[in-house]
Amino acid sequence: MPGRVDGNLPPKGPQRTQQENTRRVQENRNQETASAADAGDRVELSSAAQESRELESRLQNEVRNLPDVREERVAEVRERIASGDFDNENVRRVIADRILTQLGLE
């Protein structure tokens, strides 16, 4: 014969275990929620990514500081024009082709 039950109350063992499990599950959920809230959203960049970002910023600043016109190149081309280097049929063809290409006609 299985164990004896005294009185009209159900045995406390299984009931207590179910309540304990429910309480533990709820505590775990609360801890997970608290951990997620504490962590928040954040981004951490590696040192290589930070260095890359700094380099990109420096290069952008240097490009901004470059002159729009390279005076030394302009002077060189003026000298070549004055000396007649560009005064020939081949140069005229190249210039004409590039103008047509830029206009979308070739």
N, C-alpha and C positions, 0 to 999 in steps of 0.2 A: 504494500500500500504506500502510495506516495506520501510526502510530508503532510503534516497535519496543519490546518488553518484554524486559528482561534478567532472567534468573533466574526463580525460581518464586514470587516475592512479587508481590502485586497492586499496582497503581499506588497511590501514597500520596496523590495529590491529592484524589480524591473522599472517601476514607476520612477524611482529615484535616478536610475541610470538614464532614462529617457530625458528627464528634466536636466540632468547634468550635461548630457550631449547637446541639448538645445542651447543651454547657457554657454557652453564652450564654442559652439558654432557662431553664436551671436558675438561673443568676445573676439573671435578671430576676424569676423567681418568688421567690427569696430576698429580693430588694430590695422587692418588693411586699408580701410577708409582714411584713418588718421595718417598712416604712412604715405598714402598717395597725396593727401592734402599737404603734408609737410614737404614732400619732394617738390611739388609744383612743376611747372614747365620751365625747362632751362636748356640751354645749349652750351656745350663746352667745345671749343676749338682746339685741335691739336697744335703743338708748337709749330709744326710745318705749315699748317693752315694760317696761323697768325703771322708767320714770317712772310708767307705769300701775299697776304692782305697788305702788310706794311710795304712790301716791295711794289705792289701794284699802285698803292697810294703815292709813293715816291715817284714812280715813273709817270703817273698822270700829272703830277705837279711839274715835273721837268718838261713834259710835252706842252703843257699850258704856257710855260715860260719861253718856249722856242719862238723865234721871230716868224711871222707869216711869210716873209720873203727872205730867201737866202741871198744876201747881197753879193757874196763872193761868186756865186754861180751866175747871177745876172751880169756881173762885170765880165766874167769869162766869155759868156755868150755874146755880149756887145763887142768885145775885142774880135771874136771870130767873125762876126757879121762885118765889122769894119775892114777886116783883112781879106774878105771875099771867100772865106772857107765855105759858106753856105750858098754861094752864088753859082749853082750848077744844076743841071737837069735832074739828077738823082734826088737831091735835097728837095727840089720843088715837087717831085712826084710823091715823096714820103709825106711832105706837109699836106698836099692835096688829099692823099689817101686818109690821113688821120682826121682831117676836117670832115670828110665824107662819112667816115666811121662814127665820129662823134655826133653827127647830125642824123645818123641811122640811115643813110642813103646808100651804103655799100654793104 
